[in-house]
């Protein structure tokens, strides 16, 4: 018999460490992982090249996700601008939902996984940290890849994206009522991973 679906939804604001945490949790449980931010970034990148947002979302293909440029601050901003468009979000919905319910378990990280994509997820986490801590982590990450943006610029970008993600009317960034909030401002990544694994274990046995 195929293993039952089990969805772990990990949401949170920009640069909260969802990616690292999600990969570690997926590996621990042997689940598949989908970084849904990458879908929005890939659409945002195509729009920067001149494509119309809805067409970009409807024609998204796996090869669009294999682009090193997707991690850039320009693409992040473009992603958050196209992410307010309901038809763009609708075009990405089915893929995310079927991924979430695949046999054998799935971890999805994003903004609206626990609230819109998979309200029935068996475990929901909302990972956050202060804007300053998140900006410092992103600044170090970008600098390590050769970017020259200042910390102040990264902080302003993070705040601008958070405001746009929170204030939009379709699928705004917010914790689901039944999400466990993990504030990683003063936590090491290992401690955050351990806390997340405990939450999921409790839901699996509960
Ligand atoms: O890695 P970071 O947290 O900076 O961003 P991301 O997760 O790659 O997401 C980039 C942008 O896509 C976000 O600022 C959101 O506007 C949008 N997004 C969304 O609207 N819904 C999701 N499930 C994931 C990302």
Boltz pocket constraint, residues with backbone or C-beta under 6 A from the ligand:
constraints:
  - pocket:
      binder: B
      contacts: [[A, 12], [A, 13], [A, 14], [A, 15], [A, 16], [A, 36], [A, 37], [A, 38], [A, 40], [A, 41], [A, 76], [A, 79], [A, 80], [A, 81], [A, 83], [A, 109], [A, 110], [A, 111], [A, 112], [A, 113], [A, 161], [A, 165], [A, 171]]
      max_distance: 6.0
